Amino acid sequence: MSAAFMQHMIYHSLTQKKLQQKKSFAVLIDPDKVNEASLNQLIKTSVEANVDYLFVGGSLVVSDNLEECVTSIKRKCSIPVVLFPGSPSQITASADALLYLSLISGRNPELLIGQHVVSAPLIKKSGLEIMPTGYMVVDGGAPTTVSYISNASPLPSDKNEIAMCTAMAGEMLGMKLIYMDAGSGAKSPISESMIERVSSCIQIPLIIGGGITSPEKAYLNCKAGADVIVVGNAIEKDSQLIAEMSSAIHSAKNISGVV
């Protein structure tokens, strides 16, 4: 297997699954919110539930637990670890891949390209698989850390056309993934109609997160066109939800693909 292919294994798996209409489940782990015992239980439950990816990161990450968290995961399971960084400092070469986020829903130049310029040499040196990601924050009905930190207004939750055009622009600018996020603890998750509109106009994988608290919602999001469902806050409160979420997500196909 060539080194070039090895460098793109996770993205390759995402695109192949999209072609096959197979849905993926990612559990989001915030290093600030886990200790050794809770992380061990989360890893065990994720393995048993056939979780596809473990996303690690958060909007702040005020502790120094990122490296320790990732290395612990890598020691205890083979689930790919993908960094979901809130800032350029949230990087560790111990992970498998990095969502290289550009906040395309906002107008803050620092989060569109500024921080990327500063972090590029470090990230290139890390050896991580880099996945350029158009990050779109959607209004979830409650103030979120990412909106505060980014100093950028979220996309209106009822403006499907704006979301669609933003995602299209991200893809045409060369983004390899689109990640739509209503934010941690969102009161209102992203609507199926918005997901369907965005999914229908892009070819690249679509990731959906924020406010997904039930297997039913996860399933409907997948039916609407989501390729990856990310859940964090809900399972911090009830880790048993992981198995139910995983089963629902893996049983879904796009509405367009259902005969």
NUDOZA-602059 format. One record per atom (N, C-alpha, C): residue in three letters; x, y, z. Coordinates in steps of 0.1 Angstrom, whole numbers, plus 5000, padded with zeros to 4 digits. Each point is the difference from the previous one (the first is absolute). Layout:
BEGIN
ALAXYZ/...
//
This chain:
BEGIN
MET500949885000/MET499150125000/MET500950125000/SER499750104991/SER500950114999/SER499950105012/ALA501050085002/ALA500050105011/ALA498950104997/ALA499950044987/ALA498950104997/ALA498749955004/PHE499749874997/PHE498749955003/PHE499849995015/MET501049965007/MET500049995015/MET499650145006/GLN500650104994/GLN499750145005/GLN498650044998/HIS499249934991/HIS498750054998/HIS498949895003/MET500449915009/MET499149885003/MET498750045006/ILE500050105009/ILE498750035007/ILE499150074990/TYR500650104993/TYR499150074990/TYR499649904989/HIS500849914996/HIS499649904990/HIS498949915006/SER500049975012/SER498949925006/SER498750085000/LEU500150135003/LEU498850085000/LEU499450024986/THR500850014990/THR499550024987/THR499449874995/GLN500749895003/GLN499449874996/GLN498749975006/LYS499950035013/LYS498749985007/LYS498950084994/LYS500450124996/LYS499050094994/LYS499549944987/LEU500949954992/LEU499649944988/LEU499149885002/GLN500249935011/GLN499249885003/GLN498850035008/GLN499850135003/GLN498950055009/GLN500149945014/LYS501249975005/LYS500249955013/LYS500250125009/LYS499350005011/LYS500150115010/LYS501049975011/SER500750115005/SER501049985010/SER499650075013/PHE500549955011/PHE499750065013/PHE501350045007/ALA500150135004/ALA501250055007/ALA499650045014/VAL500749955009/VAL499850055014/VAL501050115003/LEU499550125004/LEU500950115003/LEU500450005015/ILE501350005002/ILE500550005014/ILE500750135002/ASP499650075011/ASP500650135004/ASP501049965011/PRO501350024998/PRO501049975010/PRO499850075014/ASP499350114999/ASP499750075013/ASP498949935008/LYS499349914994/LYS498849955007/LYS500149855003/VAL501249944998/VAL500249865003/VAL501149995010/ASN499949895008/ASN501149965009/ASN500449864995/GLU501049945007/GLU500449864995/GLU498949905000/ALA499250005011/ALA499049905001/ALA498950024990/SER499550124998/SER498950034991/SER500549984985/LEU501350034997/LEU500549984987/LEU500149854997/ASN500549925010/ASN500149864998/ASN498649944997/GLN499050045007/GLN498649954998/GLN499550044986/LEU500350134996/LEU499650054987/LEU500649924989/ILE501349975001/ILE500749924990/ILE499449864999/LYS499849935012/LYS499449875000/LYS498650004993/THR499250095004/THR498650014994/THR500150024985/SER500950094996/SER500150044986/SER500549874992/VAL500949935005/VAL500549884993/VAL498849904998/GLU499349975012/GLU498949914999/GLU498950044991/ALA499850134998/ALA498950064992/ALA500450024985/ASN501349964997/ASN500550024986/ASN500050144996/VAL500450095008/VAL500150144997/VAL501150014989/ASP499850094990/ASP500950004989/ASP501250095002/TYR499850125007/TYR501150095002/TYR499850065014/LEU501250045006/LEU500050085013/LEU500550134996/PHE499250115001/PHE500550134999/PHE500450065013/VAL501250065001/VAL500550055013/VAL500250154998/GLY499550085009/GLY500250145000/GLY498850085006/GLY500150135000/GLY498950085005/GLY500350154997/SER499150085003/SER500250144997/SER501150075008/LEU500249955012/LEU501050065009/LEU501249915003/VAL499749885006/VAL501149915005/VAL500950085009/VAL499650025012/VAL500850085009/VAL501049925008/SER499849875000/SER500949915007/SER501149964991/ASP500949925005/ASP501249954992/ASP499849854997/ASN498749964999/ASN499749864999/ASN500049954986/LEU500150084990/LEU499849964986/LEU501049894996/GLU501350015002/GLU500949904997/GLU499849875007/GLU499750015013/GLU499849895009/GLU498749934995/CYS499050074997/CYS498749954996/CYS500249924987/VAL500650064990/VAL500249934987/VAL500949875002/THR501150015007/THR500949895001/THR499349885008/SER499150045009/SER499349905008/SER499049934990/ILE499350074992/ILE499149944990/ILE500749914991/LYS501250044995/LYS500749924990/LYS500649885006/ARG500350005013/ARG500549885007/ARG498949895001/LYS498750055002/LYS498949915004/LYS499149964989/CYS500150064988/CYS499149964990/CYS500550044986/SER499449944989/SER500550034987/SER499150094992/ILE499050065007/ILE499150104994/ILE500950124996/PRO499950054987/PRO500750124996/PRO499750125008/VAL501150075004/VAL499850125008/VAL500350124991/VAL498950095000/VAL500150124991/VAL499950125009/LEU501050094999/LEU500050125007/LEU498950104995/PHE499350065009/PHE499050104997/PHE500450135008/PRO500950074995/PRO500750115008/PRO499250135001/GLY500050065012/GLY499450135001/GLY501050114998/SER501349965000/SER501150104997/SER501249924995/PRO501050074994/PRO501249944995/PRO500849925010/SER499850045013/SER500849945011/SER499549865003/GLN498849964995/GLN499449875004/GLN500449904989/ILE501349985000/ILE500649904990/ILE500949905007/THR499949884997/THR500949895004/THR500249914989/ALA501349964998/ALA500349914989/ALA499649865003/SER499549975013/SER499649875004/SER498749964993/ALA499250094995/ALA498749974994/ALA500349954986/ASP498949964993/ASP500149954986/ASP499850114990/ALA499050095003/ALA499750104990/ALA499550135007/LEU499950104991/LEU499650145005/LEU499050064991/LEU498950045006/LEU499050084993/LEU500650145000/TYR500550044988/TYR500650144999/TYR498950094997/LEU499450065010/LEU498850085000/LEU500250144995/SER499250044990/SER499950134996/SER498550055002/LEU499850105008/LEU498650045004/LEU499450084988/ILE499449924991/ILE499550074988/ILE498650065002/SER499449975011/SER498750075003/SER500250145006/GLY501250035005/GLY500250135006/GLY500850094991/ARG500350125005/ARG500850094992/ARG501250055008/ASN500549915009/ASN501250035008/ASN501249954993/PRO500850094994/PRO501249954992/PRO500949915007/GLU500150025013/GLU501049925008/GLU499649855000/LEU498749974999/LEU499549865000/LEU499749954986/LEU500150094990/LEU499949964986/LEU501449954995/ILE501050085004/ILE501449974995/ILE501150055009/GLY499750105009/GLY501150055008/GLY500749915009/GLN499349925008/GLN500649915009/GLN500649884992/HIS499549974989/HIS500649894992/HIS501450044995/VAL500250124996/VAL501350054996/VAL501149985011/VAL499550035012/VAL500949995012/VAL500349855003/SER499049924999/SER500149865004/SER500649914989/ALA500050044988/ALA500349914989/ALA501349935001/PRO501250065004/PRO501249935001/PRO500049885010/LEU499350035012/LEU499949915011/LEU499149884995/ILE499050034994/ILE499049904995/ILE500649914989/LYS500750064991/LYS500749924989/LYS501049915006/LYS500750055010/LYS501149925007/LYS499449885008/SER498750015004/SER499449905009/SER499949874994/GLY499849994986/GLY499849884994/GLY498649955000/LEU499150085005/LEU498649975001/LEU499450004986/GLU498949924998/GLU499250014988/GLU499250125001/ILE500250104991/ILE499350135000/ILE498849994992/MET498850045006/MET498850004992/MET499450145000/PRO500250084990/PRO499450134999/PRO498550005002/THR499550075009/THR498649995004/THR499350145000/GLY499050014992/GLY499150135001/GLY499149995012/TYR500350085010/TYR499249995013/TYR498950105000/MET498849965002/MET498850084999/MET499349995013/VAL499950115008/VAL499350015012/VAL498650054998/VAL499049925004/VAL498650034998/VAL499350035013/ASP499250105000/ASP499350045013/ASP499249895006/GLY500449965012/GLY499449895007/GLY499050055011/GLY499750135000/GLY499150055010/GLY500650035013/ALA501349995002/ALA500750045012/ALA501450054997/PRO500550095008/PRO501450054998/PRO501049885001/THR500949994991/THR501049895001/THR501450065002/THR500949915005/THR501450055002/THR500650034987/VAL499749924989/VAL500750034987/VAL499650144995/SER498750035001/SER499650134995/SER500750125008/TYR500149985013/TYR500650105008/TYR501550014997/ILE500749894999/ILE501450004997/ILE500350054986/SER499249974991/SER500250044986/SER499650144997/ASN499250065009/ASN499450134998/ASN499350014986/ALA499349894997/ALA499349994988/ALA498549955002/SER499150064993/SER498649965002/SER499849874993/PRO499249915005/PRO499749874994/PRO499050034988/LEU499949904991/LEU499050004989/LEU498649995006/PRO499150084995/PRO498649985005/PRO499549864997/SER499349945010/SER499649864999/SER498949984990/ASP499350114996/ASP498949984990/ASP500450054986/LYS501250034998/LYS500550054987/LYS500849894992/ASN499249904995/ASN500749894993/ASN500850044988/GLU499550104993/GLU500750054988/GLU501450055004/ILE500150085011/ILE501350055004/ILE501049895003/ALA499549905008/ALA500849885003/ALA500449934987/MET499149984991/MET500349934987/MET501150084993/CYS499950134998/CYS501050074993/CYS501350015006/THR500050005014/THR501250005007/THR500849874998/ALA499249895001/ALA500749874998/ALA500549984986/MET499250054990/MET500549994986/MET501350084998/ALA500050125006/ALA501250084999/ALA501249935007/GLY499849945011/GLY501149935007/GLY500549884991/GLU499149934994/GLU500549894991/GLU500750054989/MET499550114993/MET500750054988/MET501350075004/LEU500250045013/LEU501350065004/LEU501049895003/GLY499549875000/GLY501049895002/GLY499849935013/MET499050035008/MET499849935013/MET499749854997/LYS500549915008/LYS499849864998/LYS498849945008/LEU499650085010/LEU498949965008/LEU499250135004/ILE498749985002/ILE499250115006/ILE499549955013/TYR500250085011/TYR499649975013/TYR499050115005/MET498749965001/MET499050095005/MET499749975015/ASP500150105008/ASP500049985015/ASP499050105006/ALA499149955008/ALA499150095008/ALA500650045013/GLY501149945003/GLY500750035013/GLY499749905011/SER500949995009/SER499849915012/SER498850055008/GLY499149905003/GLY498950045008/GLY498950084993/ALA500050004987/ALA499050084992/ALA498649965004/LYS499150105002/LYS498649975003/LYS499349954987/SER500450054989/SER499449964987/SER501149944991/PRO500049874997/PRO500949954991/PRO499750044985/ILE500949984991/ILE499950044986/ILE498849924995/SER499250074992/SER498849944994/SER500349904989/GLU499149904999/GLU500249914989/GLU499950074986/SER499250104999/SER499850074987/SER501350074996/MET500750065010/MET501350074997/MET501049894996/ILE500149895007/ILE500949894997/ILE499849954986/GLU498749984997/GLU499749954987/GLU500450104989/ARG499750125002/ARG500350114990/ARG501550004998/VAL500850005010/VAL501550014999/VAL500549874994/SER499649895004/SER500549874995/SER499749994985/SER498950054996/SER499649984986/SER500950084990/CYS500750105006/CYS500750094991/CYS501649995001/ILE500449905008/ILE501549985001/ILE500349854998/GLN501249984996/GLN500549864997/GLN500849945012/ILE500650095008/ILE500949965010/ILE499249965013/PRO500649925009/PRO499349965012/PRO499550115009/LEU498849985006/LEU499450105008/LEU499949955015/ILE500650075009/ILE500049975014/ILE499050095007/ILE499249945009/ILE499050075007/ILE500249985015/GLY500050115008/GLY500149995015/GLY499250115007/GLY499949985013/GLY499350105008/GLY498649985003/GLY499749975013/GLY498649985004/GLY499349874996/ILE500849914996/ILE499449874996/ILE500049915013/THR498849995005/THR499949935013/THR499249875000/SER499549964988/SER499349875000/SER500449924987/PRO499949875001/PRO500249924988/PRO499150034988/GLU498850045003/GLU499050044990/GLU500550124992/LYS500550105007/LYS500550124993/LYS501249964992/ALA500949925005/ALA501249964993/ALA499649934987/TYR499049915001/TYR499649924989/TYR499450104989/LEU499150095004/LEU499450094991/LEU501050094993/ASN501050045007/ASN501150084994/ASN500749924989/CYS500349885003/CYS500649914990/CYS499149984988/LYS498749985002/LYS499149994989/LYS500050124991/ALA500250125007/ALA499950124992/ALA501350034992/GLY501149925003/GLY501250024992/GLY501350025008/ALA499950005014/ALA501250015007/ALA500949874998/ASP501350014999/ASP500949894998/ASP500649965013/VAL500250095009/VAL500649985013/VAL499250075011/ILE499649935010/ILE499350075012/ILE501050005011/VAL500150125006/VAL500950025011/VAL499250035013/VAL500249925010/VAL499350025013/VAL501050015011/GLY499850105009/GLY500950025011/GLY499350035013/ASN499350115000/ASN499350045012/ASN499049905006/ALA499249944991/ALA499049915004/ALA500649885007/ILE501149954994/ILE500549875006/ILE500950035012/GLU500450135003/GLU500750035012/GLU499049985012/LYS498750014997/LYS499049985010/LYS499549865001/ASP500149934989/ASP499549864999/ASP500849924990/SER501049935005/SER500949934991/SER499349884993/GLN498949965006/GLN499349884994/GLN499350044987/LEU499950134998/LEU499450054987/LEU500949964988/ILE501349985002/ILE500949974990/ILE499549884991/ALA499749895007/ALA499649884993/ALA498750034992/GLU499150075005/GLU498750034994/GLU500250094988/MET500850105002/MET500450104989/MET500749924988/SER500949925004/SER500849934990/SER499149914991/SER499149935007/SER499149914993/SER499150084990/ALA499550115005/ALA499150084992/ALA500750064988/ILE501250055002/ILE500850064989/ILE500449904990/HIS500549885004/HIS500449904991/HIS498949934992/SER498850025004/SER498849944993/SER499450104990/ALA500650124999/ALA499350104991/ALA500750014987/LYS499250054990/LYS500550044987/LYS499350134996/ASN500550074990/ASN499450124995/ASN498649984996/ILE499250105001/ILE498649994995/ILE500149974985/SER500950074993/SER500149994986/SER500549864995/GLY500649935010/GLY500549864997/GLY499049895003/VAL498950045006/VAL499049905004/VAL499049974989/VAL499949884996/VAL499049964989/VAL498649995006/
//
